[in-house]
Amino acid sequence: MSQISEKNMGAKLQLARQKAGLTQQALCQKAGLSYSTLAKIERGAIKSPSIFTIQSIAAAIGVGLDELIGVPQINAHKRRLHSKSGVNFVYFDINGCLVHFYHQAFTKIAIDCDQPSDVVETAFWHYNDQICRGEITTAEFNRAMGERLFMPSFDWDKYYLSAVKPVPHMKELISWVDKYYGVGLLTNIMPGLIEQLRQRNIIPNIPYDVVIDSSEVHILKPEKKIYELAIEHANTSSNEILFVDDARTNLMAAEKFGWHVLWFDDLHPDESIAHIREALEPAEES
């Protein structure tokens, strides 16, 4: 059989890639695929990829072919309980929740280019939505920033990864949540940064049930479509999802879908963590 025809094949491949902590670009390099081919498979434009393509992907991810094709949307052990409020799946934002916000990166850039911080931030926010939506590449972003700040070798990833620090006790919280509930990431972020954060153990490197990376799905919070996609991938009801984010506009958008929401205070993380644990108190013991 030269072709594989499988319902939701794209979603299964995407989930397996995310569990392996690989970006689309990284998987393409390992599997010898073009980016456009993988992107089309994952979004369902190619519904029946060849057996040779699937075998290449499986080998690059490090799983067997049968395991790859049979990957379930949610691991069976992840949602053993509902909380007393009815939650069985939790989405976390990254910046401002799992890691402290990256203000120090702007300060360091300002020193290196000898310009005021507000000039640096103005340039950054001018392009941020474009790169987080995947409309421009990291190289294009670096080139645009370098031209505006007169820094020919500008490298945002270097500044970002040097600046971000894990929010204390969030790794322990994520591990606790992972024992009882489905857990995912729902974040506006630049290409490749989730993989780098996981590899450096800056954010917990667990097998997340779902990763909604804005640069890969080409949608930003608080747009309606990103929440619809998140519901579909969580494979649960809207009123069983808890969303933790530091931006109230994103939380308000999630509330319209019936989600439970909690605002994360980056300045007082212990209080926010206590609120999350309280909201996720199991309705019954496992």
C-alpha beads as a LAMMPS data file, in Angstrom:
LAMMPS data file: protein, C-alpha beads

286 atoms
285 bonds

1 atom types
1 bond types

-500.0 500.0 xlo xhi
-500.0 500.0 ylo yhi
-500.0 500.0 zlo zhi

Masses

1 110.0

Atoms # bond

1 1 1 0.000 0.000 0.000
2 1 1 1.714 3.169 -1.199
3 1 1 -0.518 5.673 0.524
4 1 1 -1.792 6.003 4.092
5 1 1 -5.333 7.278 4.434
6 1 1 -6.087 7.989 8.083
7 1 1 -8.631 10.295 9.696
8 1 1 -6.931 13.206 11.488
9 1 1 -3.507 12.048 10.283
10 1 1 -2.221 15.630 10.287
11 1 1 -3.295 16.183 13.891
12 1 1 -1.645 12.912 14.965
13 1 1 1.642 13.810 13.301
14 1 1 1.567 17.305 14.793
15 1 1 0.937 15.921 18.272
16 1 1 3.755 13.368 17.966
17 1 1 6.137 16.101 16.783
18 1 1 5.175 18.368 19.672
19 1 1 5.582 15.568 22.211
20 1 1 9.101 15.058 20.843
21 1 1 9.786 18.765 21.421
22 1 1 10.474 19.472 17.746
23 1 1 9.481 22.466 15.672
24 1 1 8.275 21.941 12.123
25 1 1 11.626 23.222 10.848
26 1 1 13.601 20.860 13.086
27 1 1 11.547 17.835 12.041
28 1 1 11.929 18.741 8.363
29 1 1 15.698 18.815 8.751
30 1 1 15.798 15.455 10.539
31 1 1 13.335 13.748 8.194
32 1 1 14.607 15.300 4.961
33 1 1 11.231 16.856 4.154
34 1 1 10.381 20.255 2.759
35 1 1 8.716 22.664 5.175
36 1 1 5.773 23.161 2.834
37 1 1 5.106 19.398 2.654
38 1 1 5.073 18.941 6.425
39 1 1 2.944 22.058 6.951
40 1 1 0.397 20.797 4.400
41 1 1 0.249 17.363 6.046
42 1 1 -0.296 18.814 9.516
43 1 1 -3.060 21.178 8.458
44 1 1 -4.795 18.456 6.432
45 1 1 -4.150 19.791 2.933
46 1 1 -2.358 16.498 2.196
47 1 1 -4.733 13.922 3.645
48 1 1 -2.959 10.759 2.494
49 1 1 0.824 11.174 2.706
50 1 1 2.927 8.374 1.285
51 1 1 4.108 5.523 3.474
52 1 1 7.701 6.611 2.801
53 1 1 6.989 10.106 4.124
54 1 1 5.362 8.741 7.285
55 1 1 8.267 6.334 7.821
56 1 1 10.732 9.231 7.518
57 1 1 8.775 11.245 10.076
58 1 1 8.532 8.295 12.469
59 1 1 12.290 7.672 12.253
60 1 1 13.068 11.356 12.843
61 1 1 10.790 11.492 15.889
62 1 1 12.149 8.196 17.180
63 1 1 8.940 6.142 17.268
64 1 1 7.626 3.146 15.369
65 1 1 5.297 3.562 12.424
66 1 1 2.366 1.904 14.211
67 1 1 2.922 4.041 17.271
68 1 1 3.020 7.221 15.193
69 1 1 -0.171 6.453 13.315
70 1 1 -1.943 5.377 16.481
71 1 1 -0.955 8.352 18.649
72 1 1 -4.094 9.361 20.580
73 1 1 -4.974 13.013 21.001
74 1 1 -4.725 12.747 24.777
75 1 1 -2.737 10.162 26.719
76 1 1 -5.127 7.974 28.662
77 1 1 -3.453 8.550 32.028
78 1 1 -3.513 12.338 31.810
79 1 1 -7.131 13.127 32.641
80 1 1 -8.010 10.703 35.398
81 1 1 -9.795 13.349 37.431
82 1 1 -12.052 16.360 37.201
83 1 1 -11.505 19.233 39.581
84 1 1 -14.326 20.275 41.894
85 1 1 -15.055 23.066 39.402
86 1 1 -15.283 20.546 36.546
87 1 1 -11.879 21.171 34.918
88 1 1 -10.016 18.291 33.286
89 1 1 -7.630 20.153 30.965
90 1 1 -5.332 23.124 31.638
91 1 1 -3.698 25.452 29.120
92 1 1 -0.763 27.623 30.219
93 1 1 0.688 30.688 28.534
94 1 1 4.512 30.867 28.529
95 1 1 5.795 34.447 28.764
96 1 1 4.660 35.971 32.025
97 1 1 3.473 32.590 33.384
98 1 1 6.082 29.856 32.984
99 1 1 8.915 32.355 32.546
100 1 1 9.258 35.907 33.779
101 1 1 8.659 38.467 31.074
102 1 1 11.739 39.366 29.031
103 1 1 12.136 43.086 29.854
104 1 1 15.851 42.581 30.550
105 1 1 16.364 41.694 26.893
106 1 1 15.309 45.209 25.882
107 1 1 17.708 46.730 28.417
108 1 1 20.636 44.667 27.114
109 1 1 19.819 45.508 23.482
110 1 1 19.596 49.202 24.344
111 1 1 23.069 49.058 25.884
112 1 1 24.529 47.178 22.912
113 1 1 23.071 49.536 20.301
114 1 1 23.500 52.665 22.452
115 1 1 19.894 53.742 22.052
116 1 1 17.083 54.387 24.554
117 1 1 15.025 51.387 25.675
118 1 1 11.833 52.926 24.326
119 1 1 13.377 53.019 20.834
120 1 1 14.241 49.329 21.142
121 1 1 10.771 48.397 22.390
122 1 1 9.064 50.447 19.672
123 1 1 11.045 48.590 17.006
124 1 1 10.330 45.231 18.651
125 1 1 6.578 45.651 18.948
126 1 1 6.415 46.923 15.376
127 1 1 7.361 43.424 14.151
128 1 1 6.283 41.202 17.044
129 1 1 2.825 40.276 15.766
130 1 1 4.194 39.422 12.334
131 1 1 6.778 36.973 13.609
132 1 1 4.539 35.465 16.299
133 1 1 1.930 34.845 13.597
134 1 1 4.565 33.180 11.424
135 1 1 4.244 35.791 8.680
136 1 1 7.985 36.498 8.772
137 1 1 10.880 34.243 9.722
138 1 1 13.282 34.744 12.594
139 1 1 15.978 35.712 10.083
140 1 1 13.677 38.352 8.580
141 1 1 12.808 39.669 12.038
142 1 1 16.495 39.881 13.000
143 1 1 17.312 41.664 9.761
144 1 1 14.505 44.212 10.228
145 1 1 15.471 44.875 13.849
146 1 1 19.135 45.135 12.922
147 1 1 18.385 47.739 10.265
148 1 1 16.291 49.859 12.627
149 1 1 18.782 49.643 15.492
150 1 1 21.970 49.721 13.369
151 1 1 22.977 46.250 14.613
152 1 1 23.930 44.100 11.579
153 1 1 24.341 40.917 13.656
154 1 1 21.171 41.284 15.719
155 1 1 20.040 37.944 17.209
156 1 1 16.765 38.068 19.147
157 1 1 16.927 34.418 20.272
158 1 1 20.256 35.098 21.989
159 1 1 18.898 38.112 23.861
160 1 1 15.629 36.390 24.746
161 1 1 17.156 33.151 26.032
162 1 1 19.684 35.101 28.110
163 1 1 16.928 37.206 29.669
164 1 1 14.127 34.753 30.463
165 1 1 14.112 33.015 33.811
166 1 1 11.761 30.288 35.020
167 1 1 9.006 31.444 37.356
168 1 1 9.793 29.762 40.702
169 1 1 7.708 26.709 41.585
170 1 1 5.989 26.550 38.192
171 1 1 7.868 23.389 37.233
172 1 1 6.558 21.704 40.362
173 1 1 3.065 22.956 39.612
174 1 1 3.126 21.682 36.022
175 1 1 4.324 18.266 37.217
176 1 1 1.466 18.145 39.725
177 1 1 -1.110 19.196 37.123
178 1 1 0.271 16.608 34.700
179 1 1 -0.500 13.793 37.151
180 1 1 -4.222 14.472 37.158
181 1 1 -5.223 16.555 34.142
182 1 1 -4.533 17.150 30.484
183 1 1 -1.979 19.928 30.146
184 1 1 -1.078 22.108 27.176
185 1 1 0.623 25.297 26.072
186 1 1 -1.358 28.081 24.389
187 1 1 0.985 30.907 23.590
188 1 1 1.884 33.778 21.293
189 1 1 5.550 33.131 20.634
190 1 1 8.244 33.334 17.973
191 1 1 9.279 30.351 15.824
192 1 1 11.446 27.742 17.491
193 1 1 11.472 29.250 20.974
194 1 1 9.308 26.588 22.615
195 1 1 11.747 23.900 21.482
196 1 1 14.717 25.896 22.796
197 1 1 12.996 26.611 26.122
198 1 1 12.247 22.919 26.567
199 1 1 15.730 21.787 25.587
200 1 1 17.274 24.193 28.125
201 1 1 14.759 23.101 30.771
202 1 1 13.672 26.724 31.172
203 1 1 10.100 25.462 30.906
204 1 1 9.126 21.928 31.941
205 1 1 10.157 19.484 29.218
206 1 1 7.210 17.142 29.665
207 1 1 5.157 15.441 26.917
208 1 1 2.470 18.134 26.729
209 1 1 -0.837 16.828 25.487
210 1 1 -1.273 19.842 23.208
211 1 1 0.972 22.697 22.104
212 1 1 -0.701 25.622 20.347
213 1 1 2.208 27.703 19.040
214 1 1 0.988 30.892 17.340
215 1 1 3.902 30.921 14.893
216 1 1 2.881 27.461 13.642
217 1 1 -0.909 27.842 13.554
218 1 1 -0.632 31.422 12.197
219 1 1 -3.200 32.760 14.662
220 1 1 -2.703 35.014 17.688
221 1 1 -4.511 35.266 20.988
222 1 1 -7.064 36.757 21.541
223 1 1 -8.400 35.865 18.074
224 1 1 -11.416 33.556 18.072
225 1 1 -9.905 30.871 15.843
226 1 1 -7.034 30.054 18.193
227 1 1 -9.459 29.149 20.987
228 1 1 -11.530 27.038 18.623
229 1 1 -8.368 25.191 17.632
230 1 1 -7.377 24.750 21.271
231 1 1 -10.770 23.240 22.115
232 1 1 -10.518 20.824 19.193
233 1 1 -7.061 19.612 20.205
234 1 1 -7.876 19.334 23.910
235 1 1 -10.625 16.909 22.923
236 1 1 -12.888 18.040 25.760
237 1 1 -15.758 20.418 26.405
238 1 1 -15.158 24.164 26.652
239 1 1 -16.420 24.304 30.230
240 1 1 -13.836 21.677 31.256
241 1 1 -10.824 23.816 30.239
242 1 1 -8.866 26.106 32.565
243 1 1 -6.691 28.778 30.937
244 1 1 -3.846 30.499 32.811
245 1 1 -2.520 33.686 31.197
246 1 1 -1.025 36.999 32.282
247 1 1 -3.012 39.069 29.724
248 1 1 -6.575 39.865 30.701
249 1 1 -7.636 40.396 27.075
250 1 1 -6.687 36.793 26.309
251 1 1 -8.605 35.559 29.335
252 1 1 -11.703 37.552 28.431
253 1 1 -11.682 35.996 24.955
254 1 1 -11.432 32.508 26.485
255 1 1 -14.312 33.237 28.846
256 1 1 -16.576 33.821 25.848
257 1 1 -16.092 30.136 24.995
258 1 1 -17.070 29.099 28.508
259 1 1 -13.537 28.362 29.700
260 1 1 -12.473 28.730 33.318
261 1 1 -9.731 31.381 33.495
262 1 1 -7.117 32.552 35.980
263 1 1 -4.972 35.648 35.672
264 1 1 -1.307 35.003 36.454
265 1 1 0.515 37.769 38.316
266 1 1 4.168 37.653 37.263
267 1 1 5.091 39.888 40.215
268 1 1 3.403 37.648 42.795
269 1 1 3.686 34.138 41.344
270 1 1 3.226 32.283 44.637
271 1 1 -0.242 33.773 45.050
272 1 1 -1.172 32.835 41.497
273 1 1 0.132 29.283 41.960
274 1 1 -1.949 28.929 45.112
275 1 1 -5.043 30.041 43.166
276 1 1 -4.324 27.481 40.429
277 1 1 -3.946 24.657 42.945
278 1 1 -7.167 25.690 44.631
279 1 1 -9.013 25.760 41.298
280 1 1 -7.683 22.306 40.456
281 1 1 -8.441 20.608 43.726
282 1 1 -9.578 17.140 42.586
283 1 1 -13.200 16.229 43.046
284 1 1 -12.079 12.721 44.020
285 1 1 -8.873 10.940 44.864
286 1 1 -7.190 8.768 42.262

Bonds

1 1 1 2
2 1 2 3
3 1 3 4
4 1 4 5
5 1 5 6
6 1 6 7
7 1 7 8
8 1 8 9
9 1 9 10
10 1 10 11
11 1 11 12
12 1 12 13
13 1 13 14
14 1 14 15
15 1 15 16
16 1 16 17
17 1 17 18
18 1 18 19
19 1 19 20
20 1 20 21
21 1 21 22
22 1 22 23
23 1 23 24
24 1 24 25
25 1 25 26
26 1 26 27
27 1 27 28
28 1 28 29
29 1 29 30
30 1 30 31
31 1 31 32
32 1 32 33
33 1 33 34
34 1 34 35
35 1 35 36
36 1 36 37
37 1 37 38
38 1 38 39
39 1 39 40
40 1 40 41
41 1 41 42
42 1 42 43
43 1 43 44
44 1 44 45
45 1 45 46
46 1 46 47
47 1 47 48
48 1 48 49
49 1 49 50
50 1 50 51
51 1 51 52
52 1 52 53
53 1 53 54
54 1 54 55
55 1 55 56
56 1 56 57
57 1 57 58
58 1 58 59
59 1 59 60
60 1 60 61
61 1 61 62
62 1 62 63
63 1 63 64
64 1 64 65
65 1 65 66
66 1 66 67
67 1 67 68
68 1 68 69
69 1 69 70
70 1 70 71
71 1 71 72
72 1 72 73
73 1 73 74
74 1 74 75
75 1 75 76
76 1 76 77
77 1 77 78
78 1 78 79
79 1 79 80
80 1 80 81
81 1 81 82
82 1 82 83
83 1 83 84
84 1 84 85
85 1 85 86
86 1 86 87
87 1 87 88
88 1 88 89
89 1 89 90
90 1 90 91
91 1 91 92
92 1 92 93
93 1 93 94
94 1 94 95
95 1 95 96
96 1 96 97
97 1 97 98
98 1 98 99
99 1 99 100
100 1 100 101
101 1 101 102
102 1 102 103
103 1 103 104
104 1 104 105
105 1 105 106
106 1 106 107
107 1 107 108
108 1 108 109
109 1 109 110
110 1 110 111
111 1 111 112
112 1 112 113
113 1 113 114
114 1 114 115
115 1 115 116
116 1 116 117
117 1 117 118
118 1 118 119
119 1 119 120
120 1 120 121
121 1 121 122
122 1 122 123
123 1 123 124
124 1 124 125
125 1 125 126
126 1 126 127
127 1 127 128
128 1 128 129
129 1 129 130
130 1 130 131
131 1 131 132
132 1 132 133
133 1 133 134
134 1 134 135
135 1 135 136
136 1 136 137
137 1 137 138
138 1 138 139
139 1 139 140
140 1 140 141
141 1 141 142
142 1 142 143
143 1 143 144
144 1 144 145
145 1 145 146
146 1 146 147
147 1 147 148
148 1 148 149
149 1 149 150
150 1 150 151
151 1 151 152
152 1 152 153
153 1 153 154
154 1 154 155
155 1 155 156
156 1 156 157
157 1 157 158
158 1 158 159
159 1 159 160
160 1 160 161
161 1 161 162
162 1 162 163
163 1 163 164
164 1 164 165
165 1 165 166
166 1 166 167
167 1 167 168
168 1 168 169
169 1 169 170
170 1 170 171
171 1 171 172
172 1 172 173
173 1 173 174
174 1 174 175
175 1 175 176
176 1 176 177
177 1 177 178
178 1 178 179
179 1 179 180
180 1 180 181
181 1 181 182
182 1 182 183
183 1 183 184
184 1 184 185
185 1 185 186
186 1 186 187
187 1 187 188
188 1 188 189
189 1 189 190
190 1 190 191
191 1 191 192
192 1 192 193
193 1 193 194
194 1 194 195
195 1 195 196
196 1 196 197
197 1 197 198
198 1 198 199
199 1 199 200
200 1 200 201
201 1 201 202
202 1 202 203
203 1 203 204
204 1 204 205
205 1 205 206
206 1 206 207
207 1 207 208
208 1 208 209
209 1 209 210
210 1 210 211
211 1 211 212
212 1 212 213
213 1 213 214
214 1 214 215
215 1 215 216
216 1 216 217
217 1 217 218
218 1 218 219
219 1 219 220
220 1 220 221
221 1 221 222
222 1 222 223
223 1 223 224
224 1 224 225
225 1 225 226
226 1 226 227
227 1 227 228
228 1 228 229
229 1 229 230
230 1 230 231
231 1 231 232
232 1 232 233
233 1 233 234
234 1 234 235
235 1 235 236
236 1 236 237
237 1 237 238
238 1 238 239
239 1 239 240
240 1 240 241
241 1 241 242
242 1 242 243
243 1 243 244
244 1 244 245
245 1 245 246
246 1 246 247
247 1 247 248
248 1 248 249
249 1 249 250
250 1 250 251
251 1 251 252
252 1 252 253
253 1 253 254
254 1 254 255
255 1 255 256
256 1 256 257
257 1 257 258
258 1 258 259
259 1 259 260
260 1 260 261
261 1 261 262
262 1 262 263
263 1 263 264
264 1 264 265
265 1 265 266
266 1 266 267
267 1 267 268
268 1 268 269
269 1 269 270
270 1 270 271
271 1 271 272
272 1 272 273
273 1 273 274
274 1 274 275
275 1 275 276
276 1 276 277
277 1 277 278
278 1 278 279
279 1 279 280
280 1 280 281
281 1 281 282
282 1 282 283
283 1 283 284
284 1 284 285
285 1 285 286
